């Protein structure tokens, strides 16, 4: 980036000599990730927060002589601790690992978004407010008085259009002023109102920064926080209780977990019965006092404390909206906008579902048309290269078998069998998300999906599961909470994929008839419904209500979509693909030493006695962990080698039971790897054991039921 500021030794944890740590915080779907992508480009890492399964997005950039480490916090609506995302965000915001919080606010929904802003103010953290989606607000003939908004909050408030990059780097300039020069109350510059004056504004701000006098100290120690009690009062009774609790807190010895929080914030959270805060207090007397105050306030107001406090915040936000929102009169006859027509059609009680079916079918067709085409090219390429390798070095060469068949075969299998399907899926999802359709699809399916413990967004990866469970489970990362992600992963892994359909149609459909194919799929869907209901009951927590911002339809931004698609895809490239290669090599070694044959003998009590299948199917079911269609392919190869037909090898009942077990017993190993990446290996193993148990239970019951029925 252009510009230069003399070096300053900041006392934070960055490895760069002049590092500023920024956290992006805000509600879901307000544009945080778009701002994050605009700033950091491809210099991003994806991981989990220490000790948590919540995803952590982090990136960096160099700007005006400083390195910025930027963390995109999970989208949350409050700083309560009802979810892991809220716990992670709250702890990070008050930690020493962050210098400035940029609170991203949706301009089209100030009322809901500013509620979170007020909670951030209670934490007394260095704060910059970024009002995003100003382009949409202006199309509605509405403006915001930014100068008035800054005067109210006594904080920098900047207009941003994240999808076009407008105003994004001004946020960094404001952060430099706040951290380095200790000027938190930067007044709104009228030039920022004109999106076309972006470059002249950059020059103005950079020159303005050079005129400052540096202060070599950390911002959190000197930041002039706005006096929140003057900005917002919760009423005489509530403020009196807060004041009493603050005095008790100040006179108490706080644990290291609490000392980083302002006393007023702790007092409010004690009144709200925040379990995370209460559990960290050593002084039980304070908790008793807070409980008494809570009961008194609820008796006086006839409502719970959360409602009392929230009502006061929303009343203040309503007053702020009246002061800062400028609604301009429409000139001439108001035109019907295409975005409004789309919105009406896609949320209609009848047409909305027809459009949803068409969209889901389109996702399926596009993903698998794209994937099948490139998968076929890769298979042809591998076959051609294999012929050359075998002719040059010999097909039975150990090195060729291990490293070509196992290593290269696993690598190309990962690309041709997984990556070519994952990329188009994430591309379509990003288009639907950025355009505004995804929240509407989730809204339509929400009621139906709640019956199995998840909300409407789960329908998207589940539909994709009919093609392949791998992108389906990978797609579960679009779920907001860890509980819903885990439930969605289980349900998506149980959906019969294209490989399973190949086995069922190629065996039962071909030799027995479509009626029994229908019965098998009904059993499969019944299992999905039953497991969803059971897990919803036993899994800690509750199914959350679907709360999604439905921003108006807009033209998707290709730059943002491509960046986000790559970010979602590269985790598989860097993490899952190497594991697949290693497993391919290990499997080839087992095949070379004929180590799989004893498995038939070991599994015969299950395959022969319990399931009523031929003993040879034990090995085929093991192969099915790699690719489900291998079970049918190897059966056909065996039948051909011994000179019999599949009808002679398997009875009609054995075909049905073999297909049923293949449908249910375990997803392929590549899917298990993706599940582990989405959650953790412990949960992936638990899912595998659960599905094996369900398959054996149903398969065994069917076998013994058939034996009993046949005896009559």
C-alpha positions as semicolon CSV with decimal commas, in nm:
position;residue;x (nm);y (nm);z (nm)
1;X;0,000;0,000;0,000
2;X;0,115;0,357;-0,061
3;X;0,209;0,608;0,204
4;X;0,451;0,596;0,496
5;X;0,430;0,660;0,867
6;X;0,745;0,647;1,082
7;X;0,781;0,326;1,278
8;X;0,611;0,299;1,614
9;X;0,677;0,023;1,867
10;X;0,327;-0,097;1,949
11;X;0,297;-0,327;2,249
12;X;0,087;-0,599;2,094
13;X;0,152;-0,955;1,996
14;X;0,209;-0,921;1,624
15;X;0,534;-1,045;1,475
16;X;0,561;-0,743;1,245
17;X;0,741;-0,444;1,403
18;X;0,436;-0,218;1,368
19;X;0,127;-0,436;1,404
20;X;-0,233;-0,335;1,465
21;X;-0,478;-0,612;1,553
22;X;-0,835;-0,560;1,439
23;X;-1,148;-0,768;1,497
24;X;-1,454;-0,741;1,273
25;X;-1,769;-0,784;1,482
26;X;-2,137;-0,771;1,397
27;X;-2,456;-0,959;1,322
28;X;-2,462;-1,240;1,062
29;X;-2,495;-1,133;0,697
30;X;-2,399;-0,768;0,748
31;X;-2,095;-0,785;0,520
32;X;-1,814;-0,863;0,766
33;X;-1,674;-1,138;0,548
34;X;-1,688;-0,915;0,240
35;X;-1,488;-0,644;0,420
36;X;-1,250;-0,914;0,545
37;X;-1,196;-1,045;0,191
38;X;-1,154;-0,695;0,047
39;X;-0,882;-0,618;0,301
40;X;-0,692;-0,945;0,323
41;X;-0,736;-1,092;-0,027
42;X;-0,584;-1,441;-0,034
43;X;-0,360;-1,389;0,270
44;X;-0,602;-1,575;0,495
45;X;-0,595;-1,875;0,724
46;X;-0,887;-2,086;0,844
47;X;-0,870;-2,277;1,170
48;X;-1,051;-2,323;1,496
49;X;-1,036;-2,110;1,808
50;X;-0,813;-2,270;2,075
51;X;-1,010;-2,540;2,255
52;X;-1,325;-2,466;2,052
53;X;-1,482;-2,608;1,736
54;X;-1,584;-2,261;1,618
55;X;-1,416;-2,158;1,293
56;X;-1,157;-1,878;1,307
57;X;-1,087;-1,663;0,999
58;X;-0,769;-1,456;1,014
59;X;-0,577;-1,256;0,755
60;X;-0,331;-0,972;0,722
61;X;-0,231;-0,680;0,502
62;X;0,030;-0,403;0,496
63;X;-0,104;-0,048;0,479
64;X;0,063;0,292;0,532
65;X;0,369;0,138;0,695
66;X;0,175;-0,085;0,934
67;X;0,083;-0,450;0,931
68;X;-0,280;-0,523;1,016
69;X;-0,381;-0,860;1,157
70;X;-0,755;-0,894;1,101
71;X;-0,986;-1,150;1,260
72;X;-1,339;-1,203;1,126
73;X;-1,540;-1,290;1,437
74;X;-1,845;-1,519;1,409
75;X;-2,166;-1,336;1,328
76;X;-2,369;-1,296;1,649
77;X;-2,665;-1,091;1,767
78;X;-2,561;-1,034;2,128
79;X;-2,282;-1,072;2,382
80;X;-2,473;-1,325;2,588
81;X;-2,327;-1,675;2,615
82;X;-2,599;-1,892;2,464
83;X;-2,363;-2,031;2,199
84;X;-1,994;-2,106;2,151
85;X;-1,980;-1,830;1,890
86;X;-2,092;-1,571;2,145
87;X;-1,848;-1,698;2,409
88;X;-1,555;-1,694;2,163
89;X;-1,641;-1,344;2,038
90;X;-1,686;-1,190;2,382
91;X;-1,364;-1,335;2,519
92;X;-1,164;-1,221;2,219
93;X;-1,307;-0,869;2,214
94;X;-1,187;-0,796;2,570
95;X;-0,854;-0,978;2,532
96;X;-0,514;-0,815;2,482
97;X;-0,496;-0,977;2,138
98;X;-0,706;-0,704;1,975
99;X;-0,645;-0,328;1,954
100;X;-0,955;-0,204;1,772
101;X;-1,302;-0,346;1,708
102;X;-1,470;-0,256;1,380
103;X;-1,842;-0,301;1,434
104;X;-2,001;-0,369;1,095
105;X;-2,362;-0,250;1,081
106;X;-2,621;-0,309;0,808
107;X;-2,747;0,035;0,700
108;X;-3,081;-0,116;0,593
109;X;-3,149;-0,256;0,941
110;X;-3,006;-0,008;1,190
111;X;-3,250;-0,096;1,466
112;X;-3,144;-0,460;1,503
113;X;-2,776;-0,395;1,438
114;X;-2,730;-0,106;1,679
115;X;-2,848;-0,331;1,963
116;X;-2,518;-0,518;1,930
117;X;-2,333;-0,183;1,908
118;X;-2,471;-0,081;2,248
119;X;-2,348;-0,409;2,395
120;X;-2,001;-0,341;2,255
121;X;-2,011;0,004;2,414
122;X;-2,070;-0,162;2,752
123;X;-1,737;-0,344;2,708
124;X;-1,555;-0,010;2,666
125;X;-1,339;-0,131;2,381
126;X;-1,182;0,097;2,115
127;X;-1,457;0,097;1,855
128;X;-1,509;0,207;1,496
129;X;-1,858;0,177;1,349
130;X;-1,879;0,082;0,980
131;X;-2,222;0,140;0,826
132;X;-2,232;-0,105;0,533
133;X;-2,470;-0,142;0,236
134;X;-2,512;0,232;0,196
135;X;-2,575;0,181;-0,176
136;X;-2,891;-0,018;-0,102
137;X;-3,011;0,241;0,150
138;X;-2,960;0,522;-0,100
139;X;-3,157;0,334;-0,365
140;X;-3,444;0,347;-0,117
141;X;-3,408;0,727;-0,107
142;X;-3,280;0,717;0,251
143;X;-2,964;0,885;0,384
144;X;-2,788;0,878;0,721
145;X;-2,665;1,189;0,900
146;X;-2,320;1,058;0,989
147;X;-2,216;1,373;1,169
148;X;-2,515;1,342;1,401
149;X;-2,442;0,972;1,454
150;X;-2,081;1,049;1,550
151;X;-2,196;1,319;1,790
152;X;-2,428;1,069;1,957
153;X;-2,176;0,787;1,998
154;X;-1,860;1,004;2,024
155;X;-1,694;0,746;1,801
156;X;-1,582;0,728;1,436
157;X;-1,875;0,625;1,212
158;X;-1,797;0,562;0,845
159;X;-2,014;0,477;0,542
160;X;-1,908;0,162;0,356
161;X;-2,014;-0,025;0,042
162;X;-1,816;-0,344;0,104
163;X;-1,900;-0,524;-0,222
164;X;-1,739;-0,240;-0,418
165;X;-1,457;-0,176;-0,166
166;X;-1,581;0,179;-0,102
167;X;-1,481;0,312;0,239
168;X;-1,303;-0,010;0,340
169;X;-0,949;0,127;0,365
170;X;-1,073;0,439;0,546
171;X;-1,151;0,202;0,832
172;X;-0,780;0,120;0,854
173;X;-0,686;0,489;0,847
174;X;-0,926;0,549;1,134
175;X;-0,770;0,255;1,322
176;X;-0,423;0,409;1,279
177;X;-0,548;0,736;1,425
178;X;-0,706;0,552;1,715
179;X;-0,414;0,325;1,801
180;X;-0,113;0,540;1,714
181;X;-0,229;0,899;1,748
182;X;-0,497;0,857;2,016
183;X;-0,765;1,047;1,824
184;X;-1,077;0,830;1,871
185;X;-1,326;1,109;1,802
186;X;-1,251;1,166;1,436
187;X;-1,521;1,387;1,293
188;X;-1,714;1,274;0,990
189;X;-1,568;1,405;0,666
190;X;-1,831;1,515;0,417
191;X;-1,622;1,374;0,131
192;X;-1,703;1,019;0,238
193;X;-2,064;1,071;0,135
194;X;-1,966;1,073;-0,228
195;X;-1,869;0,722;-0,336
196;X;-1,709;0,861;-0,652
197;X;-1,470;1,080;-0,450
198;X;-1,304;0,774;-0,299
199;X;-0,948;0,849;-0,416
200;X;-0,949;1,215;-0,315
201;X;-1,077;1,109;0,027
202;X;-0,786;0,865;0,062
203;X;-0,542;1,148;-0,007
204;X;-0,714;1,378;0,241
205;X;-0,712;1,118;0,517
206;X;-0,347;1,020;0,461
207;X;-0,228;1,382;0,472
208;X;-0,448;1,439;0,776
209;X;-0,275;1,149;0,955
210;X;0,071;1,294;0,883
211;X;-0,026;1,616;1,064
212;X;-0,092;1,429;1,390
213;X;0,153;1,394;1,679
214;X;0,233;1,035;1,765
215;X;0,172;0,898;2,112
216;X;0,373;0,585;2,189
217;X;0,122;0,393;2,401
218;X;-0,140;0,125;2,364
219;X;-0,485;0,250;2,278
220;X;-0,675;0,049;2,539
221;X;-0,491;0,228;2,821
222;X;-0,577;0,579;2,704
223;X;-0,890;0,555;2,492
224;X;-1,154;0,816;2,582
225;X;-1,461;0,596;2,611
226;X;-1,800;0,763;2,576
227;X;-1,991;0,778;2,904
228;X;-2,254;0,516;2,834
229;X;-2,474;0,608;3,131
230;X;-2,524;0,949;2,968
231;X;-2,599;0,792;2,630
232;X;-2,835;0,528;2,767
233;X;-3,009;0,497;3,103
234;X;-3,203;0,183;3,194
235;X;-3,432;0,372;3,429
236;X;-3,407;0,472;3,795
237;X;-3,465;0,127;3,949
238;X;-3,231;-0,063;3,713
239;X;-2,954;0,200;3,731
240;X;-2,976;0,196;4,111
241;X;-2,922;-0,181;4,115
242;X;-2,637;-0,152;3,864
243;X;-2,473;0,115;4,080
244;X;-2,495;-0,101;4,393
245;X;-2,347;-0,400;4,210
246;X;-2,064;-0,188;4,068
247;X;-1,965;-0,084;4,421
248;X;-1,970;-0,449;4,533
249;X;-1,764;-0,553;4,233
250;X;-1,507;-0,276;4,289
251;X;-1,467;-0,390;4,650
252;X;-1,419;-0,754;4,550
253;X;-1,116;-0,944;4,430
254;X;-1,192;-1,049;4,075
255;X;-1,058;-1,356;3,898
256;X;-0,838;-1,319;3,589
257;X;-1,139;-1,419;3,377
258;X;-1,339;-1,119;3,504
259;X;-1,082;-0,844;3,554
260;X;-1,077;-0,766;3,181
261;X;-1,449;-0,674;3,185
262;X;-1,571;-0,326;3,294
263;X;-1,760;-0,332;3,629
264;X;-2,078;-0,193;3,467
265;X;-2,080;-0,475;3,209
266;X;-2,034;-0,734;3,487
267;X;-2,315;-0,577;3,689
268;X;-2,556;-0,591;3,393
269;X;-2,462;-0,952;3,316
270;X;-2,515;-1,052;3,681
271;X;-2,861;-0,897;3,664
272;X;-2,926;-1,089;3,341
273;X;-2,818;-1,413;3,516
274;X;-2,529;-1,476;3,276
275;X;-2,402;-1,822;3,377
276;X;-2,055;-1,772;3,228
277;X;-1,999;-1,455;3,434
278;X;-2,157;-1,596;3,751
279;X;-1,938;-1,908;3,742
280;X;-1,622;-1,691;3,746
281;X;-1,716;-1,496;4,059
282;X;-1,542;-1,606;4,379
283;X;-1,768;-1,391;4,596
284;X;-2,104;-1,570;4,620
285;X;-2,247;-1,276;4,816
286;X;-2,246;-1,060;4,502
287;X;-2,441;-1,330;4,315
288;X;-2,698;-1,340;4,596
289;X;-2,735;-0,960;4,584
290;X;-2,776;-0,973;4,204
291;X;-3,042;-1,246;4,236
292;X;-3,233;-1,032;4,489
293;X;-3,213;-0,724;4,264
294;X;-3,331;-0,930;3,966
295;X;-3,635;-1,058;4,153
296;X;-3,718;-0,706;4,275
297;X;-3,693;-0,556;3,926
298;X;-3,904;-0,832;3,772
299;X;-4,169;-0,784;4,041
300;X;-4,176;-0,407;3,982
301;X;-4,186;-0,421;3,601
302;X;-4,374;-0,748;3,557
303;X;-4,116;-0,862;3,298
304;X;-3,785;-1,045;3,303
305;X;-3,465;-0,840;3,326
306;X;-3,359;-0,921;2,968
307;X;-3,682;-0,766;2,839
308;X;-3,648;-0,461;3,066
309;X;-3,293;-0,387;2,952
310;X;-3,356;-0,471;2,585
311;X;-3,664;-0,247;2,577
312;X;-3,462;0,052;2,699
313;X;-3,191;-0,012;2,439
314;X;-3,445;-0,038;2,157
315;X;-3,622;0,278;2,276
316;X;-3,289;0,462;2,254
317;X;-3,217;0,314;1,912
318;X;-3,560;0,427;1,794
319;X;-3,477;0,784;1,905
320;X;-3,141;0,765;1,727
321;X;-3,308;0,648;1,405
322;X;-3,545;0,944;1,418
323;X;-3,248;1,180;1,444
324;X;-3,011;1,032;1,186
325;X;-3,229;0,874;0,915
326;X;-3,316;1,121;0,638
327;X;-3,598;0,998;0,414
328;X;-3,603;1,182;0,084
329;X;-3,927;1,226;-0,113
330;X;-3,965;1,019;-0,429
331;X;-3,957;1,218;-0,749
332;X;-4,242;1,133;-0,982
333;X;-4,430;0,804;-0,986
334;X;-4,264;0,530;-0,784
335;X;-4,142;0,246;-1,008
336;X;-4,190;-0,120;-0,928
337;X;-3,843;-0,254;-0,868
338;X;-3,731;-0,593;-1,000
339;X;-3,580;-0,676;-0,659
340;X;-3,921;-0,634;-0,494
341;X;-4,084;-0,860;-0,755
342;X;-3,823;-1,131;-0,694
343;X;-3,869;-1,096;-0,321
344;X;-4,246;-1,143;-0,349
345;X;-4,219;-1,444;-0,580
346;X;-3,946;-1,630;-0,386
347;X;-4,126;-1,599;-0,051
348;X;-4,475;-1,674;-0,184
349;X;-4,660;-1,954;-0,005
350;X;-4,695;-2,155;-0,330
351;X;-4,470;-2,008;-0,599
352;X;-4,185;-1,980;-0,349
353;X;-4,170;-2,359;-0,307
354;X;-4,188;-2,420;-0,683
355;X;-3,898;-2,180;-0,736
356;X;-3,708;-2,347;-0,450
357;X;-3,749;-2,690;-0,612
358;X;-3,625;-2,547;-0,943
359;X;-3,325;-2,381;-0,774
360;X;-3,229;-2,694;-0,580
361;X;-3,264;-2,905;-0,893
362;X;-3,050;-2,648;-1,075
363;X;-2,781;-2,670;-0,804
364;X;-2,783;-3,046;-0,838
365;X;-2,765;-3,042;-1,220
366;X;-2,495;-2,774;-1,234
367;X;-2,277;-2,930;-0,964
368;X;-2,284;-3,279;-1,106
369;X;-2,277;-3,180;-1,473
370;X;-1,964;-2,979;-1,403
371;X;-1,821;-3,246;-1,172
372;X;-1,901;-3,544;-1,394
373;X;-1,751;-3,374;-1,699
374;X;-1,418;-3,294;-1,534
375;X;-1,419;-3,620;-1,338
376;X;-1,448;-3,808;-1,669
377;X;-1,158;-3,609;-1,815
378;X;-0,942;-3,687;-1,511
379;X;-1,033;-4,058;-1,528
380;X;-0,940;-4,068;-1,898
381;X;-0,615;-3,888;-1,822
382;X;-0,531;-4,132;-1,543
383;X;-0,612;-4,432;-1,766
384;X;-0,389;-4,300;-2,046
385;X;-0,103;-4,224;-1,811
386;X;-0,146;-4,560;-1,639
387;X;-0,104;-4,746;-1,969
388;X;0,221;-4,559;-2,030
389;X;0,347;-4,625;-1,675
390;X;0,253;-4,995;-1,689
391;X;0,417;-5,041;-2,032
392;X;0,731;-4,862;-1,915
393;X;0,781;-5,013;-1,569
394;X;0,547;-5,311;-1,547
395;X;0,199;-5,338;-1,394
396;X;0,318;-5,565;-1,110
397;X;0,608;-5,339;-1,009
398;X;0,581;-5,270;-0,633
399;X;0,689;-4,907;-0,671
400;X;0,429;-4,856;-0,943
401;X;0,155;-5,018;-0,735
402;X;0,233;-4,822;-0,418
403;X;0,313;-4,478;-0,556
404;X;0,124;-4,473;-0,887
405;X;-0,187;-4,680;-0,810
406;X;-0,195;-4,576;-0,445
407;X;-0,045;-4,226;-0,430
408;X;-0,120;-4,073;-0,770
409;X;-0,445;-4,270;-0,794
410;X;-0,551;-4,133;-0,454
411;X;-0,450;-3,779;-0,554
412;X;-0,640;-3,783;-0,885
413;X;-0,928;-3,964;-0,717
414;X;-0,949;-3,681;-0,461
415;X;-0,954;-3,422;-0,737
416;X;-1,178;-3,611;-0,980
417;X;-1,406;-3,760;-0,715
418;X;-1,431;-3,469;-0,473
419;X;-1,279;-3,134;-0,571
420;X;-1,458;-3,105;-0,905
421;X;-1,789;-3,131;-0,715
422;X;-1,695;-2,913;-0,417
423;X;-1,589;-2,611;-0,626
424;X;-1,913;-2,568;-0,829
425;X;-2,123;-2,626;-0,518
426;X;-1,951;-2,352;-0,318
427;X;-1,958;-2,125;-0,623
428;X;-2,337;-2,161;-0,652
429;X;-2,386;-2,121;-0,277
430;X;-2,183;-1,798;-0,279
431;X;-2,389;-1,665;-0,573
432;X;-2,714;-1,746;-0,392
433;X;-2,582;-1,595;-0,069
434;X;-2,451;-1,276;-0,229
435;X;-2,761;-1,225;-0,443
436;X;-2,993;-1,261;-0,143
437;X;-3,176;-1,584;-0,234
438;X;-3,026;-1,819;0,025
439;X;-3,199;-1,661;0,329
440;X;-3,534;-1,683;0,149
441;X;-3,487;-2,053;0,067
442;X;-3,402;-2,123;0,430
443;X;-3,711;-1,928;0,540
444;X;-3,939;-2,143;0,322
445;X;-3,802;-2,474;0,456
446;X;-3,763;-2,369;0,818
447;X;-4,087;-2,515;0,955
448;X;-4,043;-2,855;0,790
449;X;-3,677;-2,889;0,892
450;X;-3,753;-2,804;1,255
451;X;-3,926;-3,142;1,288
452;X;-3,584;-3,309;1,268
453;X;-3,400;-3,059;1,486
454;X;-3,246;-2,821;1,233
455;X;-3,357;-2,507;1,056
456;X;-3,425;-2,437;0,690
457;X;-3,069;-2,386;0,563
458;X;-2,999;-2,758;0,612
459;X;-3,212;-2,846;0,309
460;X;-2,942;-2,716;0,074
461;X;-2,659;-2,956;0,169
462;X;-2,909;-3,241;0,212
463;X;-3,035;-3,200;-0,145
464;X;-2,675;-3,197;-0,265
465;X;-2,623;-3,526;-0,080
466;X;-2,827;-3,703;-0,348
467;X;-2,532;-3,642;-0,575
468;X;-2,243;-3,678;-0,329
469;X;-2,217;-3,674;0,050
470;X;-1,876;-3,505;0,037
471;X;-1,982;-3,158;-0,086
472;X;-2,305;-3,204;0,114
473;X;-2,115;-3,239;0,443
474;X;-1,869;-2,968;0,338
475;X;-2,168;-2,743;0,270
476;X;-2,282;-2,778;0,633
477;X;-2,029;-2,511;0,724
478;X;-2,296;-2,257;0,621
479;X;-2,478;-2,339;0,948
480;X;-2,429;-2,075;1,216
481;X;-2,413;-2,282;1,538
482;X;-2,200;-2,585;1,620
483;X;-2,508;-2,787;1,723
484;X;-2,684;-2,729;1,391
485;X;-2,366;-2,798;1,196
486;X;-2,326;-3,134;1,372
487;X;-2,689;-3,231;1,318
488;X;-2,678;-3,124;0,955
489;X;-2,361;-3,326;0,896
490;X;-2,527;-3,644;1,030
491;X;-2,841;-3,600;0,823
492;X;-2,649;-3,506;0,506
493;X;-2,421;-3,811;0,541
494;X;-2,728;-4,038;0,550
495;X;-2,875;-3,908;0,225
496;X;-2,830;-4,175;-0,049
497;X;-2,565;-4,039;-0,286
498;X;-2,524;-4,108;-0,659
499;X;-2,288;-4,400;-0,584
500;X;-2,550;-4,559;-0,355
501;X;-2,817;-4,506;-0,621
502;X;-2,588;-4,683;-0,868
503;X;-2,571;-4,987;-0,640
504;X;-2,945;-4,991;-0,563
505;X;-3,060;-4,936;-0,922
506;X;-2,794;-5,163;-1,069
507;X;-2,877;-5,454;-0,838
508;X;-3,229;-5,429;-0,693
509;X;-3,372;-5,212;-0,969
510;X;-3,232;-5,430;-1,247
511;X;-3,303;-5,775;-1,106
512;X;-3,600;-5,731;-0,868
513;X;-3,793;-5,422;-0,973
514;X;-3,855;-5,054;-0,902
515;X;-4,109;-5,130;-0,626
516;X;-3,832;-5,262;-0,400
517;X;-3,612;-4,966;-0,491
518;X;-3,888;-4,739;-0,362
519;X;-3,914;-4,944;-0,040
520;X;-3,537;-4,911;0,018
521;X;-3,544;-4,534;-0,024
522;X;-3,847;-4,502;0,206
523;X;-3,655;-4,696;0,472
524;X;-3,354;-4,466;0,420
525;X;-3,564;-4,149;0,458
526;X;-3,737;-4,297;0,763
527;X;-3,395;-4,353;0,923
528;X;-3,296;-3,993;0,848
529;X;-3,614;-3,863;1,010
530;X;-3,583;-4,092;1,314
531;X;-3,214;-4,015;1,377
532;X;-3,284;-3,644;1,338
533;X;-3,562;-3,663;1,597
534;X;-3,349;-3,865;1,840
535;X;-3,038;-3,647;1,811
536;X;-3,252;-3,337;1,850
537;X;-3,368;-3,476;2,186
538;X;-3,034;-3,603;2,320
539;X;-2,790;-3,343;2,184
540;X;-2,726;-3,059;2,434
541;X;-2,894;-2,732;2,348
542;X;-3,203;-2,652;2,149
543;X;-3,279;-2,598;1,785
544;X;-3,239;-2,225;1,735
545;X;-3,495;-2,021;1,552
546;X;-3,395;-1,913;1,205
547;X;-3,279;-1,552;1,235
548;X;-3,138;-1,427;0,906
549;X;-3,104;-1,085;0,756
550;X;-3,294;-1,080;0,427
551;X;-3,115;-0,803;0,244
552;X;-3,275;-0,709;-0,084
553;X;-3,178;-0,880;-0,407
554;X;-2,867;-0,746;-0,575
555;X;-2,629;-0,835;-0,857
556;X;-2,367;-1,074;-0,716
557;X;-2,011;-0,938;-0,702
558;X;-1,789;-1,174;-0,902
559;X;-1,468;-1,076;-0,722
560;X;-1,617;-1,143;-0,380
561;X;-1,776;-1,471;-0,495
562;X;-1,452;-1,609;-0,642
563;X;-1,251;-1,515;-0,333
564;X;-1,503;-1,671;-0,098
565;X;-1,525;-1,987;-0,312
566;X;-1,150;-2,031;-0,297
567;X;-1,141;-1,970;0,080
568;X;-1,402;-2,242;0,132
569;X;-1,227;-2,480;-0,111
570;X;-0,864;-2,447;-0,005
571;X;-0,922;-2,624;0,328
572;X;-0,993;-2,943;0,137
573;X;-0,693;-2,888;-0,092
574;X;-0,450;-2,831;0,196
575;X;-0,589;-3,071;0,456
576;X;-0,817;-3,344;0,320
577;X;-0,633;-3,418;-0,005
578;X;-0,301;-3,517;0,160
579;X;-0,487;-3,759;0,390
580;X;-0,659;-3,922;0,091
581;X;-0,321;-3,973;-0,078
582;X;-0,174;-4,139;0,234
583;X;-0,477;-4,367;0,270
584;X;-0,453;-4,465;-0,097
585;X;-0,092;-4,574;-0,045
586;X;-0,178;-4,769;0,272
587;X;-0,467;-4,948;0,101
588;X;-0,247;-5,050;-0,190
589;X;0,008;-5,195;0,053
590;X;-0,269;-5,400;0,220
591;X;-0,379;-5,529;-0,121
592;X;-0,023;-5,625;-0,220
593;X;0,016;-5,841;0,091
594;X;-0,337;-5,982;0,060
595;X;-0,414;-5,851;0,408
596;X;-0,783;-5,800;0,330
597;X;-0,868;-6,169;0,277
598;X;-0,869;-6,257;0,650
599;X;-1,131;-5,988;0,694
600;X;-1,391;-6,216;0,531
601;X;-1,334;-6,477;0,801
602;X;-1,340;-6,216;1,078
603;X;-1,660;-6,055;0,947
604;X;-1,844;-6,379;0,866
605;X;-2,041;-6,384;1,196
606;X;-2,183;-6,049;1,090
607;X;-2,214;-6,093;0,714
608;X;-2,323;-6,459;0,709
609;X;-2,500;-6,520;1,042
610;X;-2,645;-6,178;1,122
611;X;-2,712;-6,032;0,776
612;X;-2,760;-6,353;0,579
613;X;-2,512;-6,256;0,305
614;X;-2,235;-6,454;0,133
615;X;-1,903;-6,434;0,320
616;X;-1,725;-6,267;0,025
617;X;-1,935;-5,953;0,076
618;X;-1,730;-5,868;0,384
619;X;-1,436;-5,752;0,170
620;X;-1,670;-5,573;-0,070
621;X;-1,828;-5,377;0,214
622;X;-1,479;-5,275;0,324
623;X;-1,406;-5,155;-0,029
624;X;-1,735;-4,965;-0,015
625;X;-1,581;-4,737;0,248
626;X;-1,363;-4,599;-0,031
627;X;-1,640;-4,577;-0,293
628;X;-1,986;-4,722;-0,248
629;X;-2,021;-4,829;-0,611
630;X;-1,719;-5,060;-0,567
631;X;-1,944;-5,301;-0,379
632;X;-2,150;-5,363;-0,694
633;X;-1,852;-5,349;-0,932
634;X;-1,660;-5,613;-0,734
635;X;-1,967;-5,836;-0,705
636;X;-2,002;-5,826;-1,083
637;X;-1,628;-5,897;-1,130
638;X;-1,650;-6,196;-0,891
639;X;-1,960;-6,337;-1,060
640;X;-1,795;-6,306;-1,401
641;X;-1,472;-6,471;-1,282
642;X;-1,651;-6,778;-1,147
643;X;-1,885;-6,797;-1,446
644;X;-2,218;-6,718;-1,276
645;X;-2,469;-6,434;-1,292
646;X;-2,544;-6,197;-1,005
647;X;-2,884;-6,365;-0,968
648;X;-2,704;-6,695;-0,902
649;X;-2,454;-6,531;-0,665
650;X;-2,716;-6,349;-0,456
651;X;-3,078;-6,435;-0,385
652;X;-3,339;-6,157;-0,424
653;X;-3,353;-6,112;-0,046
654;X;-2,972;-6,094;-0,023
655;X;-2,970;-5,827;-0,295
656;X;-3,222;-5,619;-0,097
657;X;-3,039;-5,657;0,233
658;X;-2,697;-5,601;0,076
659;X;-2,819;-5,275;-0,081
660;X;-2,987;-5,162;0,241
661;X;-2,669;-5,215;0,444
662;X;-2,466;-5,039;0,171
663;X;-2,703;-4,741;0,190
664;X;-2,680;-4,704;0,567
665;X;-2,363;-4,857;0,707
666;X;-2,105;-4,577;0,669
667;X;-2,029;-4,284;0,438
668;X;-1,720;-4,319;0,221
669;X;-1,390;-4,235;0,384
670;X;-1,353;-3,906;0,197
671;X;-1,686;-3,801;0,352
672;X;-1,561;-3,902;0,697
673;X;-1,254;-3,682;0,645
674;X;-1,476;-3,387;0,549
675;X;-1,697;-3,448;0,855
676;X;-1,385;-3,447;1,076
677;X;-1,276;-3,117;0,921
678;X;-1,619;-2,965;0,976
679;X;-1,641;-3,087;1,338
680;X;-1,363;-3,308;1,480
681;X;-1,234;-3,664;1,446
682;X;-1,410;-3,782;1,761
683;X;-1,748;-3,676;1,621
684;X;-1,667;-3,825;1,277
685;X;-1,590;-4,162;1,442
686;X;-1,910;-4,139;1,649
687;X;-2,115;-4,079;1,334
688;X;-1,947;-4,374;1,162
689;X;-2,017;-4,607;1,455
690;X;-2,376;-4,481;1,479
691;X;-2,444;-4,548;1,111
692;X;-2,276;-4,890;1,122
693;X;-2,489;-4,978;1,425
694;X;-2,810;-4,860;1,256
695;X;-2,727;-5,052;0,936
696;X;-2,651;-5,374;1,128
697;X;-2,959;-5,338;1,347
698;X;-3,197;-5,289;1,054
699;X;-3,018;-5,542;0,830
700;X;-3,018;-5,808;1,105
701;X;-3,383;-5,744;1,191
702;X;-3,473;-5,776;0,823
703;X;-3,276;-6,102;0,790
704;X;-3,430;-6,274;1,093
705;X;-3,771;-6,139;1,000
706;X;-3,731;-6,296;0,657
707;X;-3,618;-6,628;0,811
708;X;-3,920;-6,636;1,043
709;X;-4,158;-6,537;0,763
710;X;-4,010;-6,803;0,529
711;X;-4,057;-7,075;0,788
712;X;-4,436;-7,040;0,775
